Amino acid sequence: MLTNQVEESLKEAEGCLRNALHWSAKNEKPFVNSTISEMICKIDSLIKTDALIDKLEERMNGNGEDKGSWGTFFN
């Protein structure tokens, strides 16, 4: 689980990158825009993947809202 400080910092960085992308779209070469977009995507994926892994671990341990057995899915 990402700590609140890490998640907030990542979201702040994502916001700054979005601002940079806004300005670079008007003035910079396409590869600059592409690279900034990739960084935004990776930050977003990191946050969402971490949340997904947390849910899967909770389910596997029988905790949380989605508690229950996996059945034969992984057998």
C-alpha positions in Angstrom: 0.0 0.0 0.0 1.3 3.4 -0.9 1.5 5.8 2.0 -0.6 8.9 1.8 2.6 11.0 1.4 3.8 9.0 -1.5 0.5 9.0 -3.3 0.0 12.7 -2.7 3.5 13.4 -4.1 2.8 11.2 -7.1 -0.5 13.0 -7.8 1.2 16.4 -7.4 3.9 15.3 -9.8 1.2 14.1 -12.3 -0.4 17.5 -12.0 2.8 19.3 -12.8 3.5 17.0 -15.7 0.0 17.7 -17.1 0.7 21.4 -16.8 4.0 20.9 -18.7 2.2 18.9 -21.3 -0.3 21.7 -21.8 2.5 24.2 -22.6 4.7 21.8 -24.5 1.9 20.9 -26.8 2.1 24.4 -28.2 5.8 24.9 -28.4 7.9 21.7 -28.2 8.8 18.8 -30.5 6.4 15.8 -30.6 8.9 13.5 -28.8 8.8 15.9 -25.8 5.0 15.6 -25.6 5.2 11.9 -26.0 7.7 11.5 -23.2 5.7 13.7 -20.8 2.6 11.7 -21.6 4.4 8.4 -20.9 5.5 9.7 -17.5 1.9 10.7 -16.7 0.7 7.3 -17.7 3.3 5.5 -15.6 2.4 7.5 -12.5 -1.3 6.8 -13.0 -0.6 3.1 -13.6 1.5 2.9 -10.5 -1.2 4.3 -8.3 -4.0 2.1 -9.8 -1.9 -1.1 -9.9 -0.9 -0.7 -6.2 -4.6 -0.3 -5.3 -5.4 -3.4 -7.3 -2.7 -5.5 -5.7 -3.9 -4.3 -2.3 -7.4 -5.6 -3.1 -6.1 -8.9 -4.4 -4.0 -9.4 -1.2 -7.0 -8.6 1.0 -9.1 -11.1 -0.9 -6.4 -13.7 -0.7 -6.2 -13.2 3.0 -9.9 -13.3 3.5 -10.1 -9.6 4.6 -11.8 -6.5 3.4 -15.0 -6.0 1.4 -14.2 -8.7 -1.1 -13.4 -11.4 1.4 -13.9 -14.9 0.3 -12.1 -17.8 -1.2 -10.6 -17.9 -4.6 -12.4 -21.2 -5.3 -10.7 -23.2 -8.0 -9.6 -20.2 -10.0 -5.9 -20.5 -9.0 -5.8 -24.3 -8.4 
